[in-house]
Amino acid sequence: MNIKGHASVKKSACWLYATLLSLIIILGTSAGVKADESDARRILKAMSDFMTAQQSISFDFDAILEVVTTEDQQLGLASSGSLVLSRPDKLRARRTGGFTDIELLFDGKILTLLGKNLNVYAQIDLPGTLDNLVNELQETYHRPLPAADLLLSSPYDELMAGVLDIKDLGSGVIGGVECDHLAFRTDDVDWQIWIGQGDQPYPYRYVITSKRVSGSPEYAIQMRNWKRGEAVATAEFSFTNSSKAKKVDVKDLEGSGGLPSHYMKGEKK
């Protein structure tokens, strides 16, 4: 980058910073955007009740997982995918990114992780509900599902655990859909959610900011093409080894977690 270009970037950055600063000042002083906690709770509870009432549901998504290097550079790892579930105990999801192409199948008894790019798979005996699946993937295998908090049988209770501050930030538009924009704070994370207005309050964007990790990286997922009930395409939730994939141990299924194998997890603050 030449000096002129570098100066231009610095000038743009200063302008953006000044603009954001003015917005922060406005948000901090304007009576029109003061937190309306009761409305925010009501909107979030309506979304939660709507989601759990759906026996079958599907959506496509785009996600960005931020990581922070040892030089304090923030990098975003992008992936896209799709997910279909049938309550209480069936799910199929696929996620593709620059380092992975993984498919997950759960039939209520067996969890299968298929590394489509490597043509290998692993299986785990994991009988139980979707709630149990979400918790086991997160806590035991460190392979969280996309938008996992929103798929549980009671998203509201999970999301509100530990919440210390609530803000209703009014309207926002995600993918052409007008949404209610809500923001929440806990000791460990800040999180925001955009929920579609009207009688189908799907979540369209969900952002989590880690406050106790150096650099405060974010995970953001944007969801689209929501379908429910009979509109959900028929899915097979049991694994059929049509590609003659090799069976491996789950720890050897490279790229099935949130990070590429050459990335290392950093320390908390």
N, C-alpha and C positions, 0 to 999 in steps of 0.2 A: 504494500500500500504506500503511495507517495504521500508527501507531507500535506499537499493540498487536500487529498482525499481524507487523510487522517483528521485534518482540521475540520472538514465538513462533518465527519462523523461526530467529533466532539461537540460541534455546534448543535447538531441535531439532538445529541444526548442531553445537552444543557437545556434546550427548549423543551424536550419531553419531561425532564425532571421538574422544570418550573411549572409546566402544565399539571403534572401529577400533584405537585405540592399545593397548587391552588385548589385542586379537587379535594385534597385531604383537608385543607382548611375549611372548604365549603361543607364537607361531610361532618366536620367536627362542630360546626356552628349553626347550620341550617336547621330550623325547627321542622321543616318538611321531611327530613330524612332521619329523624330520631327513631330509635328502635321501638317498634311496637311488638313487644314480646308475645302478647296474647294472639295477635294475628299470625305471627311467625309459627307459633306452636300449632295453631289451628291448621295452617296450610301444610305443615310437615306431617301432622297426624292424618290429614285427609289423603295425602300422598301414600303414607304408610298403609292405611286401611284399603285404599284402592289397589295397591300392589299385592297385598296379601289375599285379597278377594279373587284374584285371577288364578284360575286353576292351571292354565297354560299361558305362557307369555314368551315373546322373543324380541330381540333387538340387535342392531348392528352398532359397532362402536369404533371410535378412534381414541387412543390414549397416549399420553406423554408421561413418562417416568423420569424425573430429574435426578441426576446424580451430581455429586460435588467432588472434584478431583483434589488431590493433595495440594495442588497449587491454587485452590479455591476457585476453580473455574466450574461454572454450572453447565452441564450438558443434558440435553433432552433425548431420551430414547423413545422413538415413536413406534407404535404398533396399531394394528387394526384387527377387527374380528367380528364374531357373531356369537350369540348365545340363545339357546332355547331351553326352557325348563317346563316340567310338568310336576306340579305338587302332588304328593308331599316329598317324593324321593327320586326324581329323575331329572337329569341335566346333560346337555351336550354343548360344548363351547369350543371355539377355535380362535387362536390368536396367532397372527403372523407379524413379524418384524424383521429388522435387518439381520438378526442373528438366530431367529427361531421360526419354526412353523409347527406349532403344537396343537393337538386336538385332545380334548378331555371328554370322556364318556362315563356316565354314572347311571347305573340301572337300579339303584337302591341296595345293592349288595356288593358289587365290585366296581372299583374306580380304575379306569384305564387311561393312561397317558401315552399318546401316540406321537412320537417325533417324526412327523411326515417328511421333513427334509433329510433325516438320517435313516428313515425306514426302520425304526426300532420302537419298541413299546415296553411299558412296565405296568404291572397290575398290583392292586392292593385290596385285600379284603376289608371292606369298610361299610358294613351294613348300618342302615340308619336313614335319617331324614336329610333334607338339604341343609338344615341348620347344622347338623353334625358334620356333613361334608365340608361346609364353609369353614367351620372351626378347626377341623383336622388339617385341612389344606393350609390354613393360616398358621396354626400353632405348632403342628408336628412336622409338616413337610415344607413350610416356608414357600408355598406356591399359591398365593391368594388369587381368588377368582376376580375377574373384572367386575367392579361395582358390587363387591360381595355384600357390603352392609345393606344394600337395597334389595337383596334377594331373600333375606331371612323372613321367618314367619311373623316377626314383629320389628320392622325396621325402625320404628319410632323409638322403642325402648333402647335399641342398640345405639342409635345415633345420638340420643339425648344423654347417654351415660357420661357423667362428668362435665356436662356443659355448664359454663360459668357466665357466659354472656351471649345474648341473642339480639340480632338486628334484622329488621325487615327493610330491605333496601329498594323496595318498589319493583318496577318492571324491568325486564331485560328480554332480548330476543335471541334465541339460539336456533340456528337452522331454520329461520323463518317462523318459528313458533314463539308467541309471546308468553313469557314465563314470569313467575314470582321469584325474585332473587333474595335469598336468605343467607345470613352469615352467622356462624357460631364459633365460640372459643372454648377450649378446655386448657388444662395445664400443659398438655403435650402437643396439641395441634390446634390450628385454626382450620375451619372447613366451611365451604360455601356450596350451595345447591341451587339450581334453577329448575323450578317445577312448572310444568305447563298449566296455564289457566284454563278454566272450564270444567266440564264433567269428566275429563280424562286426564287427571293430574300426573302424567308420567314425569319422572325425573329426566331432564335432558342434558344436564351438565353437573358434575360433581368434582370438587377440587379440595384436596387435603394438603395443608402446608405443615411440615414437620418443624416445630419450634425448638426441639431439643437436639436436632442434628445440625452440625455446622453448615452454614450457608442456607439454612431453611429451605431445602428442596421441596418440590411439590409433586403430587400425583394428580393428574387431571384426566377425566374420562368424559367424552361427549357421546351421547347415545342418540340414535335415530332409528327410523323404520320400525317403530313399536307396533307389535301385533299381539292380539290376545284371543283366547277362545278358539273358535273354529277357523279364524283367519291365520292361525299359526300353522306353518307347514309341518307335515308329518315328519317326525324325526325318529331315528333308531338310536336307542340309548345303550344297547349292549354291543360289545366289540365283536366285529367279524374281521378276521385277519385276511382280507382280500388281497393285500399287497405283499403277503408273505414276509411281514416284518419280523425282525429278530427280537426275541424277548430278552430284556436286560433288567437289572435291579434299578429301582427308582433313582438311586443316587448316581447312577451312570447315565441317566437320561439327560444329556447335555442340552442346555438351552430351554429347559422346561420351567425354570424359575423366572424371577423378574429381571435378572441381570445376565449378560453374557458370561461365559466361564472365565474370561480374562479380567473381569471386574472384581474388585474386592470391596467388601462392606467396610465402611468407615466407623469411627467411634462417635458415640453420642457426646453432646456438650457436657 
